Amino acid sequence: MRDTTRYEILKDDPPRSPRWLEAVEGLEQAMNRLEELATNDPSSDYYLYSYQADRLIRHLRRTSPRPDEVPLDKSQKKTG
């Protein structure tokens, strides 16, 4: 039996402002696509949402810091 449930993939862009990317039919295909997107852009959070169930199915947190979140090198002096 084929899963025809539609899942929405969203991306935090900018942070805390999810933006719709695409819809995928079937949970397995949606999970695979979510993993693929997150692997290609580890600097963003991704979400898998089901309108049918009205709930968040999966949230992949970013694995690399955004440029403005990289800690300063201790050898650098603060200005000001």
N, C-alpha and C positions, 0 to 999 in steps of 0.2 A: 504494500500500500504506500502510495507516494504522499509525502507531507506537502500540502499546498498552503500552509500557513505563511503569511507574508511578515517578514521581519525588517525593521528599519535600522539602518546603520547611521550613527551620528558621530560627529567629531567635535571636541572642544576647540573652538576656533573663533574668537579668542577664549582664554580660560573662563570657565563657568558660563559659557554661552554656546551650548551645543548647536551644531549646524548639521542639517540633514545631508547625507552623502548619496545614499542609494537604498533601494529596497531589494531584498533577496527572498526567494521562495524556498522554504524548507529550512528547518533548524540546523541540520548538519552543514548545508551549503552556506548558511548565514554565519555560522561559527567559523568556518574555514575562511570566509571572506574577511571577517573581522580580524582574525589572526594575521592574514596576509597584509591588510592595511596597517595594522599596528607594527608589524615587522618592517615595513617599508618606511614608516615614519614614527620612530619611537619617541619623538618629542611631543606627542599629543595623547590625550585620553580619547578612547573610543567606547561607544555604547551600542548595545544591541537591545532594541526595544520592540515589544509586541503590542500593537494597538488592540488586537483581538483580546489579549489577556489583560491589557491596560497595566503593563508592568515592565520594568527593566529586567532583561534576561541576563545580561552580562555587561560588566564594566572592566575594560582593560586600562589600567593606569599606565601613564608614560613611564618609560624605563630610563630615559636620559633627560637631564635637566634642560630647561630652556636657557638660551644665552643669558637672559637677565637674572637667572637663578643660580648661575655658576658661582661658587664661593670665590672670593678674591684670593689670589696667591698671597701667602703670608709675607713674602718678600716685597710685595707692592705696598707703597705707602698710601694712606688715605689722603685725599685732597680736601682742603677747606679747613 
